[in-house]
Amino acid sequence: MTHGEEPLRFEVLGLLRVVRAGQEVDLGAAKQRAVLAVLLLERNTPVSRGQIIEAVWGDNVPSSAVNLVQTYVAGLRRALEPTRARRAPAELLTSVGDGYLMRVEPGALDLDVFERQVLLANRMRAAGDLAGAAVELDDALALFRAEPLGGVSGLHADVERGRLVERRLAVLEERAELGLAIGQGPELVSQLGSMVVEHPLRERGHGLLMRALVQAGRQAEALAAYREARAVLIEELGVEPGPELRRVHQAVLAGDSPEPERAPVRVPQQPSAPEPAPMTIPAQLPRAPVALVGRDPELGLMDALLRGHDGPVMLVTGPAGVGKTALALHWSHRVREEFPDGQLYVDVHGYDPNREPLEIGEVLNRFLRALGVPAGDTPVSVDERSALLRTLLADRRMLVMLDNVRSSADLLPLLPGAPSCVVVTSRRRLVGLVAQVEAKLIELDMLDPDAAVDVLGRIAGRSDIEADALRELAELCDGLPLALRIAAARLAVSPRLRVAELVEELQDEQGRLAALGLEDGEGTVRAALDASRRALPAEPSRLLAIVGLHPGADLTPHVVAAMGDVALLEAQRALDALTAANLLSVSEPGRHVAHDIVRVYTKTLAGELSEPERRAATGRMLDYYLHCADLADGLLPINRGSVLVAPEHRPVHVPAISGAADATAWFDAERANLIAAAELASGSGWHVHAWQLPYTLSRYLWLRTERETSLRLTEAALQAAIALNDDDARFVMQFNLGVALLQFERFEEALQAQQGALEVARRKEDVHQQARALTTVAGTLQDLGRAAEAEAHYREAMEISRIAGSKWAEANAHHHLGLLYLSTQRFDDAMPWLRVALRMYHEVGEQCGEAACHVDISTALLETGDTDGALTSARTALAVACDAVSPYHQALAHDRLAAVFERLNAAGAAAHWQRALALFSELGAPEADGVRARLARARAVTVG
């Protein structure tokens, strides 16, 4: 502040304002105000011009952005320090390097005052002064005058505004907690009622309202509030209420107090001179496994990553029971001397069926306590705890192990910076973690046969004379370390049990489950399960046997209703009853699974049904999946043929699928069940389902780049079509087989399949099918380098398409002829064909073709020097691909945008390649390798 001037007060918790001596300071134009907002939110910290430009303009950066920032900063300096001499250095808004620093005195910004009062309230609450803490929070919340950052527009402002609104809501909820603790429930009912109306998806608000209603003696209304909350969560998010809201509900139902147990109030003690706290060096790693067999390559990779990177994040991933935790602990103990500041460990319980995963806030609490932070000094919000953790770990070399993590969202607030190392274990490939922090992937597969035999031999202590039987036992355990150890333990504790005898037990599924320790004996378990079944009402008992016919991993109320030929509500009630009896469990909202032994039991019950009962229920199940897949397939943003799908038993109850996003989500959820149903149909003589289910799946699998699955299902579907002697079915499957083979670059085989489809179409004299087949034949000829033949087939396809009136086939032929010219660098020749294809795709609503065509037009324009046109086409491609909900086409568009930005020497190329890489990687698409190489090259140029 310039000498002699009145102090300034800055306000962001409402309209952005600066006040001096009660008078508002004129902050100038909207963009100048946006610059001030950026600087205030990063107060007392240098902010580069690049950061300011990105925050204010986003992707629409003008060429004069640097000059404009300088102009706005100069304007702000005049407004904030009006009496400063013209050539005197600024004191409030100073230049630092290539950016600026906004100096804000303590207490001058309303946001800082707010956070200070919240912190004071936390300390008062910890000391037992609940009433005083409530007053402090009231004063803090009063600082919010309106929506934060009022009058400031732009994506950056929207993001920060959302963060501040979320912060205010969290403090409002904390204030309500205090009010309930001191018996102010009746006074809080109105306020909390308004809060849940405005923010119906915040479960904590609903719980607070229920507790306030109970304190007011309005238990019936509290129960009604729970029903309303549950309905909103199910309708809007598709989820059941969380554990805390369910706890409050159960307490109200039982007539108990819903208030949580509270820690005893601490009596304040006289302050004494503080002593410096000794540095806490945690050593939290659990005991490492005694021996680790068959993982030398993975250990070597982890050693190399530690040597080659400063503070790497390593993600150990693989299926359940594969030994992820064992590997991570073994390696962590081996390198612990490299981390003199200690080791932090937590099991997040992301996959524990018996308990909820740990909340991020609780994990942060544990880490902060391990680092010596007193419980009373732990911040309230997750963001503040995360910031404190990073502060404590800054410049310390620690090893952090996060075990059994389910999603990337559980991780990011827990990650320290270099030089600390983080080891994560998860059953999922956390693409978000790889994309956001460049985590290094260590993927574990089953042990090879030699290593599996080694594990068995070490634990069981058996001699070499049983080596052959041990190898067979290892094969039956599929090389899964968990199964191997259980089998070996049985041998170790039963010296008279021969390996061959254990192998015999594992020959069938039921025997295998028993031998691997999942049951104590068939008779006892069967008797217990029969007793559970007898206690069920008649309908759930009947349906328990019928669901044993289901080939997939999980069940929905809709498929159970179809299989059992019952109403949807009745199916849901039956599933609820089976879940309550612990015969099923809920894997996620709306989906039920059976544990292995119950699955064996349901199959046994299904086998006891009569043949007509089994066939009828199986047919209804296949018809349900076929009908729903056909509905969803018709909504995908990609053209399909005119196959008539008409199942015999059209299901009465089907999920709500109303657009491309719903369709894709339904396919994602039911993918495994649909594939299992198709394979069941193929192996059981249901020939119509065996080809029509793969047909309805083919476009989804193509969009998801699931190439191996698509080829496998299509080959089986073709055999079903041949068995039916149905030319329509044979054409479709020959055609789809050619498409599937092309994805593996098996060009000669693909050409043979496509020519077979063309022969069928010509024999039938079906011009629509001929047009489609001619285009695919032409494309394969082009891939084989037979350009002249390809061009002739494209032109014949166009002619027949026009005769047939098949605009999609005509568009496709135009598009591919344009690609033929593009591949031979005849860019000017390619453009007319591509533009006609684009128009036709748009007319028939073929969004995926439209997006791909925009990408190809962008390529042609870029090669002819029209960079502005190339950029426009690539951006349009991305917009259309987003509308189409096609990650594959979004990745293509990001890849093309990156190429254009690179040609323009503009910022953004690496970011678009990073996004393309994340999308391709998540899909498992081979295009990821090319993008990875381009991204590495771009980064190398940037570093150089």
N, C-alpha and C positions, 0 to 999 in steps of 0.2 A: 504493500500500500504506500502510495506517495505521501511524503511527510505533509501533514496539515490537512489531509482529506479525511472525511468521515469514513468509518469502517463500512464495508459492504456485507450484505447478507444475500446468500445465494439460495434459490428455491427450485427444487426439481420435483417435489412431492405435490404437484398440482401444475398450474401453468408455469412454464419456465420463466423465472423472473430474477432480476437483480435489484435489490433495494438499497438505497443510500439515504440515511437520515429521514426515513419514512417515505421517500419519493422513489418511484420506479424508474429504473434506468432504461432508456431507449436502446434496445439491442439490435435494431436494424432489420434487414431482410430475413426471410425464412431460412435461407441456407446459412446465413451468418449465425442465426440462433442455433441451427443444427451443429455448427462447428463448436459453439460454446458448450452445447450439451455433451459432445464427445469429450471435450477437455475437462468438464466438471466431473463426469463419471470416472475419468482417469486422473483425478486431481493429484497434484504433487508427484506425478509420474510422467516422464517424457513420453510424448505421443508423436510418432513419425507422421510426415505429410502423407505417406502412403496409407497409413491407417485412417487418417482423417478423410482422405479421398474415398476410400472404400466404404467408410461408414456413411458418408453424406450422399454419394452418388451410386453406390452399388455397382451393377453391371453397365450402367449408362454414364460412363465417365466422359466428360467433354475434353477435347484436346487442350483446352486452356485451364484444366483443373488446378494445376500447380499455382498458376497466377491468381486464380480465383481464391484459393486458400490463403495466399499471402494478402490479398485484398481484404478478405473477411477478418483475418487476424489483426490487420492494421485498424480496421473499423472497430473491433472489439477493444483494442488497446485505447483508442480515443474515448470509447464509451465508458470504460472501467476506470481510466485515469485521465479525466478531462483536464486537470491542471498540470499534467506532466509537460515539461518543455519539449519542443518538437524533436530535438536531437538527443534528448536525455534517454538513457536506457529504461526499458519497461521493467517494472518491479513485480507486477501481478502475472502477466502473460509474457514469459521470456522465451527466447529462442534457445533450443538445445540440439546441437548436431543438425540433422535434417528435419527436425520437428520442433515441437513446442511443449512448454510445461506451464500448467496453470497452478499458481500458488494459492492455496485456500487455507486460511487460518483455522485452528481448531474451533469448532462451534459456529463457523461462518456458513456452513452448508446444512440445510435442514435434514438431509439424509444422514449426515454424521451425527447430528443431535439425536435423531431417531434411534440410530444404532447404539449410541452411548446410553440412552435411557433404557433401551431393551436389555443391554448388558447389566445395568444397575439393577433392573427388576429381577433378572436371573439371580444375581448375588443376594438380593434381599429375600427372594423365595428360598434359596438354599439355606439362608440363615434363619428361616422360619417366620419372617415378616411378610405374610401373604397379603395383608391389607395394604401395606406400603408398596409391595410389588405391583398390586393392581392399580394403584394411583399412578405409578410411574408408567405403566403400559398405557393407561388412559391418556396421559400427557403425550406420550410418543405417538399414539394413533391420531391424536388431534392435529399433528403436523401434516397429515394427508388432507389437503384441502379439496382435491378433485383428482381426476385421473392423472397419474404422473406424466411428466414431460409434455404437458399440454402445449399445443401449438408447434410441436416439432414432428415432422413427417419423415418417412424413410424406413427401410427395413431395419437398420441398426436401432433406431429409436423405438420401433415396434417391439423388437426383441427385448431391449432394456426396460421398456414400459411393462411388458409382460412379466419380467423378472421382479420388478418393484411391486406390481399388483399381487403377485404370488407371495412376496415377502410380507406385505400388509395382511393378507389373509392368514398366513401362518401365525402372525402376532395376534390377530384377532382371536384365533383359536386358542392361543396360549392365554390370552386375557379371559376367555370363557372358562378355561380350565381353572384358573385362579378363582374366578367367581363361584364356580361349583364347589371348589375346595372350602370356601368360606360361607357357603350356604346361600348364595345369591341366585339360585336356580330360577325361582319365580320371576325375578326381574329380567332374567336373560332370555326368557322364552320368545318374546317378540323379536328381539334382535337376531337370535339364532334362526327363527323361522324365516326371516327375510334373507338371511345368509344362504340357507339351503335352497331357497327359491332362485336366488341369483347364481348359485354355484352348486347345481344339483349332483354333480359327479364327485364332489369331495366327501368321501365317506366319513372323515373325522367330524365334519359339520353335522351330519345326520346323527352321529353318536352323541355329540354334545347336546343337540336339541332333545334327544330322547332322555338323557340324564337330567336336563333342566325340567322337562315335563314331569319326571318322577319326583323331583324335589318339590314341585308345585302340587303334588298329589294327583296328577293327571295320567295315571298308568295306562288307561285305555288309549289315550291320545298318543302316548309313547309307542305303543304297539302299532297303532295306525301309521305313525311316522316311519317305523321300520318297514312296514309293508310298502309304503310309497317309495322309500329309498331303494328297496330291493327291486321293485318294478322298474325304476329309472335305470339302475345299473344294468339290469338284464336287457332292457330295451335299447339303451344307448351304447353299452360296451359289450354286452353279451357275457357278463361275468356275474357271479354271485358275490354278495357282500364279503368283505375280508374278515379276518379272525376277531379284530377288536369290536367291530359292529355286531358280529354274531354273539360275542361275549355279553355285550350290553343287552341284546335281545333276550338271551337265555336268562340273564339275571332278572329282567322284568317279568318274564314268563313265570319264573320260580318265586316271584315275590320278594327277591333279595335286593339289596342295594346294588345298583350298577356302578357305584363309585369304586375305582381301583384302590388297592391297598396303597397307603402312602407311607413313606419313610418317616420315622419320628423326627420331630422338629429339633434342629440343632440349636443349642443355647450359645449365643455369641460369647466369646471369650475376650478378655482384655488383650489388645494387640501387644505383641512383643517385637523386638528387633528381628527382622527377617534374617534367616541364615541362608547362604547360598545352597540351593538344592544340588546334590551330586548328580552327575549325568547318569541316567539309567541306561544300562546296556541289556536289552532283553535278549533272551535265548529261548524262543518259544517252539522251536522245531520239535515235533514228536519223534519218537524213536524210529530210526530207519529200519527197513527190512534187513534180516540177517544176510540174505544173499539175493542178488538180482541177476537173473539168467537171461541171456539172449538179447540184451539191450545195449550192447557195446556201441553200435552205430549211433543210436540216439544220444548216449552219453557223450560220445565224441563230438556230435553236432552241438550239444549244449556247451561243451568246453570251448569249441571254436567260436560260438556266438558271444560267450563271455569275453574271450580275448579280442574279438574283432569289433565290439561295440561298447560304447560308454553308457552303462546303465540300460541294458536291453530288457525288453519285456518278452518273455518266452511263454508261449501257449502250448501246453501239452494236452493233446486232444485224442479221442478215440472212444470206442464203445464201452459200456459198463463192464466192469470186471477185467479190463484189459491191462490194468496195472499202472494207471496214470499217476496215482498218488505215490505208489511205491517207487517209480522212476524219479519223480520230482523230489521226494524225500532223500532217496539215495544220493542223487546229485547234489542236493543242497547241503547235506552233511559233508560230502566230499570236498566242497569248496568253501565251507564256512570260514576258514581262516582268511579267505579273501575279503571278508566283510567284518572288520574289527569293531564296527559300531553295533553289531548284533543282528538278530533275525526276528522278524515278526511272522506269525502264522495264524491263520484262521480257516476253519472249515465252514464255508458259507451254507452248507446243507442244501444246495440247489436241487438235489435229486433225492433227498431223503423222504420216503413216503410217509414217515411217521412224525414229521415236524415241518413247520413252516421255515422257508429260507430266512436267514438272518437279514434284517433290514440294514441298509447301508449305514444309517445313523448308529446302530448298535456296533457294527464292525469298527467304525471310527472311534466310538467310545472305548472299545477294548484296546485299540492301538494307542490312543492317547493316554489311557491309564498305564499301559505297559511302558510308555515313554516318560512317566513320572508326572503327568498332569493331574492335579487333584480333581476329584469329581465335581466340586463346586465351581471350578474354573472352566469346565467344559462348555463351549458355546452351545446355544440352543439349536441353531439351524444346521442342516447338513453342509451347506456351502461354507459356513464359518468353521465347522469342524474340519472339513477337507482342507481349507486354507491353513488352519493351524497345524495340521499334520504335515503339509508340505513345508511349512516354515520350520518345524522341528527337524525334519529330515534333510533340509537344505544343507548341502556340503557334507552330509554324513554318508558313509558307505555301508548300506544295510542291504540285507536280503529279505524280501517280502514274499511270502508264499500264500496265495489265495486258492484254496482247495474247493473243488466241487462247485464251480461257478456256472450259472445257467445262462446268463445273458451279458452282453457288453455293458448294458446300463448299470449292472451291479458293480462295475469295476472302476469306471473313470474317476469318481471322486476319491478312490483309494490309491491311485497311482502316484508315487513320488517321482521326482525328476532324477536325472543322473547326479551322482554316480551310483545310486542304488539300483539293484537288480530286482525284477519282479518275475516270479514264476506262477503261472496260472494253470489250473487243471480244469477241464470241462469235457463233457461228452459231446459238445457241439463245437463246430468250427466257428468261432466268434468273428464273423467277417467284419463287423463294426470295429472290433478291437484291432484287427489287422489294418483296416483302412485308416483309422484315426490316429493310432500311435505306432503303426508299423511293427506290430507284434510279430515275432518270429515263430513260425509254426513247427511244432514237433509232433508228428502224427504217429500214433501207435496202432499197429495192426496185431493180429493174432501172432503168437510165437510160431516160428518155423518148426517142422517136425523134430529136428535134433534138439533144439532148445526146450521144446515141450517134454521130450523124453528125459532130458536132463533134470527138469523141475520135478518130474515124477520120481526119478531115481534118487535124487538128493533127499526129498522129504520122506519117501516110502522106505528108503534104505534097502531096496531089493537088489539082488545079484544080477549079473549079466546073463544068467541062464534064462531069465524071463524078458530079455530085451525085446523080442518080437512082440510079445503080448503087451509090453509097456508102450511100444510104438502104436499098436492098434488102439490101446486105451487113450493115448494122446490124440489120435485122429478122432475118436468119438467125442472127446472134449473140445474139438475144434480149435485146439491151440489157445483157448481162453485161459489166462492165468488163474482166475478165480476157480473155474471148474477143475483145473488141473490140481490145485492145492487141496480142494475138498476131496477129490478122488485119492490123491496121495495120502492125505491124512487118514482116510479109512484104512488104507493098506498099512500105514504105520502103526495104528492102534490095534490092528487085527493081524498078527503075524501069520496065523493059519489061513487067512483069506488069500487064495491064489489070484494073481492078476487076471488070469483067464476067466475066473468066476465073476470078477467085477466087470470085465468086458461083456460077459453074457448078460449081466443085469442092465447094461446100457444099450442093448440092442433095439429096444423100442422106447418111444417117448415117455411112457409112463414109468418104465423101469429106470430110464435115465434120470428122471426127476427124483426118484427114490434114492438112487445110488449117489446122487450128488447132494444129498442131505437136505432136500427141500420137503421131505416128508419122512415120518417115522415108520411107515409101513402101510401098505395099501388098505389092509382091512380096517385098521384103526381110523385112518383118515376118511375112508369111504363111509364108515359108520357115523363119524362126526358130521360129515357133509350131508348124509341122508337125514340125520336128526335136524340139521338146520333147515333142510328143504321141507321136512314135515311140518315145521313151525310156520311156514309161509302160507299166505292165502292161496287159494287155488290158482288164480291167474299167474302170479309171479312164479309159482312152482312149475306150471306148464311151460311158461316162456323160458325158464332156465334151461330146459332141455332143448328148446327150439334154437336158442342162440348158440348152442354148440355146433350148429350147421354153418354158422357164419365163418367165412374163411379169413377175415381180416383181423387186425390187431385190436380195434376198438369198435364200440357200438354207439349209435345215436338213437334217440327215441323214434325217429322217423323210420329207420330200417327195421327196428324191432316191431313197430306197428305194422309194417308191410309183411314181415315174416310171420308174425302171429295173427295177422288179419284182425287187428283190433284198432280201436280209436287211438289217436295220438296221446290223449290225456291218460288213457288206460295204460299205454306202453310206458309213459313217463312215471306213472305211479308204481308200476311193476319194477322198473329200474331203481326207483327210490327205495322200494322194499328190499330188493336184492342188495343194494348198497348198505342199507341199515343192518342187514344180516351179515355183513362182511363177506358176502359172496362175490360182490363186484366192488370196484372203487372208481372214483371220479378222477380221470387223468387230467381233464381240463373241463371248463364249463360246457355241459351238453354232451360230453363224451365219456363213456364208461368202459373200463377194462377189467379183465379177470386176471388174477395172479396165475402163475403157471399151473399150480396144482388144481385150482378151480377150473382152469381151461381144460385140463385133462378130464376132470369130472364132468364138465358140460358135454364134452365129446362122447364120453361114455353114455351119458343120458340120451344124447341124440341118437346113438347107435341102437338104443332100446326102443325107439319109436318105430312105428310100422313103415314099410316102404312108401305107401301112398302119402303118409304124413310128411316124411322126409322130402319126397319129390315136390309136393305142393309148396312147402315152406321155402325150399331152395329156389323154385321157380319164381315165387313172389319176390324173393330177395334179389335175384338177377334182374327181374323186370323193374324193380325199384331203382337199382343203380343204372340200368340202361335208360329208363325214362328221364331221370334227373340229369344224367350225363348229357343226354340229347338236348335238354333244355339249356343247360349251361353252355354246351358247345355252340349252340345257335347264337349266344350272346357274346362270344369272343370276337375280338376285332380283326378277324381273318376269315377269308372266304372259305366256304366248304361246298361239297357237292350236294346233290339233291336226293340223297338216300332217304327212303321212308323208314322211320323207326316207329314201330307200332307194337309195343309189348302186349302180350295177352292180358296180363293183369296190371292195368294202369293204376299206380298207387293213388290212394285217396288223399294222403297227407304228404306234401313235399315241402322242402325248405323254401323260404322266400329268396328268389334269385331274380333281380330286376335289372341288372346291367353288367357290363364287362368286369367291373371290380368285384361284384358279388360272385360272378361266375368263376373268376380266377381264384377267389378266396375259397369257394366251395371245392373246386378241384384240388387246391392245395391241402385242404383239410381231409378230403376223401381219397387222395391219391393212392395210398397203400391199399385201401379197401377195394378200390376200383380195379387195381392191377390184380389183387388176389381173386376178385370175382371173375375177371377175364380168364385167369389161369385155371380156375375151377371149372368154368364153362368149357374151356378147351380140353381139359382132361377128363370130362365127365359126359361128353356127347351132347352138350347143349350147343349145337353148331351155330344157330342164328346168333345167340349171345356171344359166342366165341369169336365171331367176326365183327358184330356191330358194336360191342363194347370197345375193342381197340379202335374202331372207326371213330367213335365219339371222343376217344381220348387223344387221337392223333394230333390235333391242332394244339391242344394244351401241352402235350409232351414236346412238340416242336418249339413252342414259345418258351418252354422251360429248358430247352436243349438237353432233354433226357434221351439221348440218342440210343444208348444200349437197350434201355427198356422198350423204346419204340420199335427197334428192329426185332427184338425177341417176340413181342406181342404180335407184330405184323406177320412174321413168318408163321406163327401158329394160326393166326386168323386166315391166312391164305389157304392153309390146309383145310380149315373148316369150310371155306367157300368152295373148294374143290369137292369136298365130301357132299356138299349140298347140290352140286352141279348147277349153281346159280351164276349166270353170266354177269348180272349186276354186281353181285358180291365179289366175283372173281376180278372184274375190272377195277373195283375200288381197292382191293387188296394188292393186286399187281402194281397199280399206280402208287399206292402208299409204300410198298416194298421198295420201289425205285427211289422214292424220296428218302427213305431211311438209309438205303445203301449209299446214296450220294453223300450223306453226312459223314460217312466213314471213308469217302474218296475211293470207294470200290466201284469205279466208273464202268468197267466192262459188265459187271454183274447188274449194276443199276440200269444200263442200257438194255440189257436182255429183259429185265423185268418190265421196263417202260415199253419196249417194243411188243411184249406180250400183252400189255394193257391196250396198246393201240390196235393190235390184231383183234382183240375181243370187241373193241368199240366199232371197228370197221365191219366185223361180222354181224353186229347188231344194227349197223347203219345208224348209230347214235352220233350225231354231229357234235353235240355238246361234249361228250366224252372224247371224241376224236380231237377236238380243239385243245383240251387239257393235255391229252397224251402227247400230241405233236409238240407242244411247248416244252414239256419235260424231256422228250427225246432230243429236241434241239439243244437244250441246255447241256445235256450230257455229252452230245457230240462236240459242243464248244469246249467243254472241259477236257475232252480227249484230243483237242487241237484240230478238229475237223470243221474248220470255220465255214467253209463254203456249204457243206451239207447242213450245218446248223442254221445258217441264214435261210436256206431254202425251206427248211422245216418251220422256222419262225413265220415266214411269209405265208406258207400254206396254212399254218395255225390261224393267222389273222383272217385269211379269206374264209375259212370254215367257221370261225367265230362270228364273222359278220353274217354269214348265211344262217347260222343257228340263233343269232341274236344274243349271244353270250358275251356281254360287255366285259365281264371280269376276265374271261379267257383272252379276249382281245387285248385288254389292258396288260395282262401278264405277258403276252407275246410281244407287244410294243416295248415293254420294260426290258425284257431280256434281249431283244434285238439291240436296244440302246446300250445294254451292258456289253454286248458283243463288240460294238464299235468302240466302247470305252476301253475295253481290254486291249484293243489294238491301237490305242491312242488316237483314234479318229474322233476327237472330242466334238468338233462342229457337226459331224454326221450323227453323233449320239444324241445331241440335245433335242432335235425335233421329236424323236421317238420317245424320249424320256418325258417330255412335256405333255405329249398326247396321253401317255400312260398315266401320268399324274392326274390329268383331268378325268380320265375314265375311272381311276381308283376312287377319286373323290365323289363321282356321280353314283357309284355303287356302294359307297360307305365302307370301302376296304382300307381301314386306317393303317394296318401294318404295312400293306403294299405302298400306301401313300407316304408313310414315314421313310421306308427304305428308298423310295424313288427320290424324295427330297435329299437324302444322303448322297445318292448317286449324282444328282444334278449338282449338288455342292462340289463334288469331286471334279466334275467336268468344268464348272465355272472356275474353280481354283487353278486348274491346269491351263486354262486359257487366259489367266491373269485378272479375271473379274473377282477380286477378293471380297468386295462389298456384297456382291450377289451370292458368293459362296457362303459368307457368314449368315446372310439372311436365310438361305435355304437350310443350312445346318440348324439354325435356331428354330425354324419352322418344323424341321424333322423332330427335334426334341419335344416341341409342344404337342405335336400329333401323337408321338409315341407315349407321352404322359397321358394324354386323353385315352389312348388305347390300352393303358395299364399293361404295357409290354416292356418289362425290364430289358429284354434282349435288344429291342429297337431303341430304347433309351440309351443303352450302352453304345450302339452303333452311332447314334447322334452325338454323344459326348466325344467319342473317338474322332469324329469328323470335325467337331468344333475345335478340339485341341489342335488338329492339323492346320486349321485355318488360322488360329491364334499364333501358332508357331511360325507360319509363313509371314504373318504380319509383324513378327517380333513383339507381340503384345503379351501382357500378363494374362494368365488364365489357362495357358495350354496345359501345364502340369496338373492344375486342379481338375480340368475336364478329363485328362487321362487317368487321374486317380479315381474319379467317379466311375469311369468306364471299366477300370480294372476291378473295382469293388463289385460292380454289377455282373460282369462276366465271371468273376471268381465265384460269386454266390450261386450262379447258374451252373458252374462247372463247365463253361463253354471253352473250347480250345482257342477262341479268339483272345483269351486272356494273355496268352504267351506273347503275342505280337504287341499288345498294348503295354505289357510289362517292359518289353524291350524299348519301346518308344519313350515310355516314361523315364526309364533309366538314362537314356540318351539325353533327354531334355534336362534332367537334373545334373548330369555331368557337364553339360554346356553352361548351366547356371552357375555351378560351383566354379568351373574354370574361369 
